[in-house]
């Protein structure tokens, strides 16, 4: 266990958490930036697998991602560093500032900040979505990617199917269906 | 002692049955905190939620930490956060460990490629929701301006998200207030 690694894990998740306005989902592109781009602990494939499994499980997404990635990169100490960095600073700020904040809740400055940050978070999420689509296009080709995307969009938005159900169904389909190569071998 | 047990249950249940991340579990937390245990009234809960949303970081743990602290002090905060975080995290680690063991199997590789478009659509829908929030709050012109500027800053000029976010917060505080 190296102290430098634990420090990096803490700093990475601290930055992602402190810059994420709009709850856990808003931190997804920031976590991606830290663990894939800044530190290179994971590649895009592994990150999207983690995000997919995280979405099929209940509970807050940020702590699931932080806990697992911390564990994967730095063992149980890494898990603790990543979780502490994601949870503690914002909880402490909340407890310490709540009485002060109550006076400023309706202040136009706070409203303005909340409104201005939303489109930026939107752009970051959109870029990550685009990045995932481009990568799966390389593996599957445009027809399959567009087909799967349209089916997902219809399922989530028109039918109102819960994302966890569709993702779980895709995972089960991929794991259960026999691949041609295995069929020949058996 | 019974108070800590109640705190544990109140945050365990939303964490275990709440699909769709922290924001999705908020109504479940409200049910436990307001309806079942009566630690807060609905307006109080709404106020704490609004303040929590104005601060950075995941919302479920902020709510758990704050309400746990109000009900049972520092230990109460620890209990509520642990109940929120641990069950789903343990399930996550077990599932992913299993998956990583078969990382090189063609089935797991196929899984990775097949689910990625669905994940991309999910992120796209989330992005759309943030655009919609901003459209309602700041109007069309400001939204387009902020979208174009943050896109250029992040993708063309490769400015670190930290500076883009701080820039947007400052812009909002000065020009959108």
Interface residues (C-beta under 8 A of the other chain):
Chain A: X15 X17 X18 X19 X20 X21 X22 X23 X24 X25 X26 X27 X28 X29 X30 X33 X45 X48 X49 X50 X51 X52 X53 X54 X55 X57 X58 X59 X60 X61 X62 X63 X64 X67 X68 X71 X72 X83 X86 X87 X89 X90 X91 X92 X93 X94 X95 X97 X98 X101 X102 X105 X107 X108 X109 X110 X111 X112 X113 X114 X115 X116 X117 X118 X119 X120 X121 X122 X123 X124 X125 X126 X127 X128 X129 X130 X132 X133 X135 X136 X139 X140 X145 X148 X149 X152 X153 X156 X157 X162 X163 X164 X166 X167 X170 X171 X173 X174 X175 X177 X179 X181 X182
Chain B: X15 X16 X17 X18 X19 X20 X21 X22 X23 X25 X47 X48 X50 X51 X52 X53 X54 X55 X56 X57 X58 X59 X60 X61 X62 X64 X65 X66 X69 X77 X81 X84 X85 X87 X88 X89 X91 X92 X93 X95 X96 X99 X100 X106 X107 X108 X110 X111 X112 X113 X114 X115 X116 X117 X118 X119 X120 X121 X122 X123 X124 X125 X126 X127 X128 X129 X130 X131 X133 X134 X137 X138 X142 X143 X146 X147 X150 X151 X154 X155 X161 X162 X164 X165 X168 X169 X171 X172 X173 X174 X175 X176 X177
